[in-house]
């Protein structure tokens, strides 16, 4: 099993360099979700590094198999969200983690036991609708949809049909948005930029399936919005664009709080507009959803940064670069 995390007892102030963090740190107990997250990533590792470093790939696959067996033995070790010194990340439902892990193991090994599990989980008829740290079903489905002939034809056809239907819905949402992004409505959640970019990943995979131009166009619109084509005329990525974000909520990239600390490097993504900020006191009170954002290191509800938010930015940028002129 894999421990959920190591985290401080209390939040540290800003700025704080890692070496200056004197808070008590706790090693939190193992959980099924953390174990299955490791399984999925280790299985991907085994696939990606197979020809680059075969010995390392073998080690990764062994870890994935061992973790899968452990999760089957302990399928209900759930995480709590009752923490004060870090994000809780409690997850009461680990079915999606099982599906994600099985998808990655099947993609790497092509073994029937994992395909049987995926069919039992119903992923080919219900691939999910969102990607997030607590919602991994769709992430597994996107991997399976790009496997080609290593997935049985009937399963592949059903899954691809549902993914392109999901992408069609996102394209339709873009037509209802003034900025053409695949995100309709007025509820912009915490980390809305990652929500938009995760949808762009779905659209990119849908384009790989049938090359419909509207899918790639929607990915372009998503990145355009992130880089400045938005109501605030601001790029949400440090160092990119005419008016980029400069002051993220970060304990070390904290030059705005203390000039002895460094400014953020280029390429850091802000969480972006959060419509709940309209209820806060201060400059965002009463803001329209897409404008509920401020470039202030203290504004953690809108200007926090996170690796799982930056990941889809890298994916979409790489996708558009690889598909230029196609």
N, C-alpha and C positions, 0 to 999 in steps of 0.2 A: 504494500500500500504506500501511498505518497502523502506526505504531510500537506495540509492545506496551505500554510504559509508561515513565514516568520514575520512578526510585526511588533512595533513599539506598543508599550502599554498606553501611552498618550501621544497625541499629535505633537510634533515638534513645531517650533515657530519658523517664520520666514525672515531672514535666510538661515539655513543650517547646512553646513558642509557635512558629508557623510562621516568624516572622522571626528566631527564635533557633536555627534548625536550621542547623548549620554542617557537617553531614556532606557528603561528596562525593556528587554526584548523577550517575547514569548515565541516558543515553537508550538504552533497549534496542531491539534491531533490530525492523524490521517483521515481522509474522507474518500468516499466512492467517486465523487466528482473529480477531485484532484487526480486520483489514480487514473481515471479514464481519460482525462486531458493529457496526461503523460503518455498513455497508450497510443492515442491518436497521433500525437506529435512524433513519438518514437517510431511508429509505423511509417509515417511520412519520411522521417529521417532515413530509415532503411531503404526506402524506395529511391530517394534523391541521391543518396551517397553510395548507392550500390556499385557504380563504376568509378566513382571518385576515390573512395576509401572503403574497399570491401570489408576490411576488418572492423571498422567503425560501424558500418551498416549492419553487420552481423550482430554486433553488441546492441545496437538500437532495437533490432527486431527481437532479440532475446528479452530485452527489458519490456517491450510491448507485450509479448506473450505472457511473461510473468505477471505483469500488471493486470492483464485481462483475466487471467485465472484468479488473481486475488480479488478483483472486483466481483467476479461471479460468486466467490465465497462470501463476500461482504457487500451485498448490493444496496444496503440501506444505511450506510454510515454518512449521515447528512451533515452539512456544515451549518453553523449558526451565523447570524448577522449581528449578534450582540457584542460588538467590539467598539472601543472608544479611540484607539490609537491608529486605526487604519480603516479602509473600507471593509464592510462586513462580508459582502459577496456571499451571503447565504443562498443556498440553492435547495429548495425542498423537492425538486423533481429531477432525477438523474436519468430519465429515460432517453433524453436527447444525447446525453454524453455516451450512453451505451451505443446508440445508433451511430454517432460520429466515430467512435473508436472502432466499431465493426466495419464501417465504411472504409476507414484508412487501412485496417488490417486486410480487408478483402482486396483493395486496390494494390496492396503490396504482395500478397501471397496467392491470390486467386483461389483460396481454399473454400470448399463448399460449406463448411461449418459457419463461416462468416456471412456468406450469401444467404444461408438459411435464416440466420438471425435477422438480417436486413429485411427479408420477406416477412418474417414474423412481426417485425416492428412496423411494417406497412410503409416504408419509405418510398416505394415506387409509385404509390398512389397518393401519398401525402408527404411531400418533401419539406414542408414547413414554409414559412413566409418571411422570416427575419433571421438575421445573424447577430449574435451578441455573446458576451462572455457566459451568459446563462442560457443561451439558446443556440445549440450547435447542430441541430438536425439538418438545417439547410446547408451548412458548411460541408457536411458529409455528402449530401445529395449532389452538390456541385462537383465534388471530386468524382463521384460515380458517373455523372453525366458526361464527363470528358474521357472516360476510359476506353471508349471505342469498342472493338470486338471482344475484349476480355470480359465484358458484361453480356449476359444472354440477351438476345435481340429483343425479346418481348419486354423484359425489365427495362432495357435501355430506351425503348420506344415510349413506354408509359412515363418514365421519369422525364425524358426530354420534352414530351408534350406538356407536362405540368410545369416545368421550368420556363418554357417559352410562354405559356399562358400567364405565369406570374410576371414575366418581363413585359408582356403586352399590357398588363394592368399598370405597371410602373410607367410605361410610355404614355398611357392615357392620363395618369396623374400629372405628368409633365405638361400635357396640353391644357390642363386646368390651372397651371402655375404660371404666374407672371414672368418667372425667370426660367421656365422650361425644365425645372428639376423634377426628377421622378419621386416627388414627395408632396402629396396634396394635403389640404386641410390646414388648420392653424395650430395644431398641437406640436410644438417643437420641443422635444424632450431634452433632458440633460445629455450632452454629447450628440446633438442633432447632426453635426457635420459627419460623424461616423455613421449615423443611420443612413444618410444620403449616399455616402461612399460605399457602404455595404450593399445598398441596392444597385449601385453602379457595377459592383462585382457580378451580381446576378445578371444584369444586362450584358455584361461582357461575355459571360459564359453562354448566354442565350445567343449572342452573335456568333460564337464559335460553333454553335449547333446548326444554325441555318443562315447566317450571314445577312440577316435583315438589316438594312442600313439604319432604320429607326433605333435599333438597339445601341449601336455604336454612337449615334448622334446623341442619345440620352446620356451616355457615359461622358461625352464631351461637355454637354450642358452641366452635368454634375461638377466636373472639375472646373469649368468656367465660374460657376457659382462660388466654389471654395476659394478661387484665386482672385475674386474681386467683382464679378458680375452679380452683385447683390444689392439690396437697398442701402447698405452702409458704404458701398464703394470701397470695401476693405478686403484685402487678402487675409485669410485666416491661417496662412502659413508663413512662418518667420523667414525673412530673407528673400521671399518670392513675391513679385508684383510691385506695383507702384506705391501702395500704402499697406505694407504688411503688418501683421500682429508683431508686437515687440516685447510685451510684458506678460508672459504666461504665469499662471499660478504654479510655481515650482520652487522647491526649497533650495536649490543650488544655482539654477539659472535665474538669479535674483538681483541683477544689477540695479533694477528700479528700487529695490528695498535697501540695498547697500552697495555702493560702487566698488567695494572690494571683491564683490562676487561677479562672475561672468554673465554676460548677456546670453540668451539662448543661441544655439547654432542654427544655421539655415535648415529649413525643412521640418520644423516642429509644427504640428497641427493643433489649433485651438478646438476645444469642444464645440464652440459656436453658440448660436442663439438658443435660448432656453425660455420658452414662453412663460414658465412659472416665475421668472424674474420680474414680470409685470406686477407681481404682488409684493415685491421687496421695496424697502425704503431706498431713497437715493436716486441717482440719475436714470435708472431703468424703470422706475415706477410708472405703470400705465403704458409701457412700450407695446407696440405692435409686435406680433410673434417673431417675424424675421429680423426685427431690430432690437430684440432683447439680448444685447451683447455689449460689452465694454472691454477695452484693452487695458486691464488693470490686474496686477498680480494678486490683489486681494479678492478678486471676484471669482471664487472657485466654482460657482455654479455655472459660469459661462466661459471662463478662460483657463480652465484646467487642461492639462495635456496628459495623454496616456498612450502606451505602446499599442494597445488594441484599437485605438483610434488612428494612429499613424499607419498601421498595417494596411488598411484598405486604400489609403492615399498612395502608398507605394505600389499596390497592386494596380490601381486604375491608371497611374502614370505610366507604369511599365506596359500595361495592355495597350494604351493609346500609342505609345512609342513603337511597339512591335507591330501594330496594325496600320501604320500610316500608309496611305495609298492603296489600301485593300478594300 
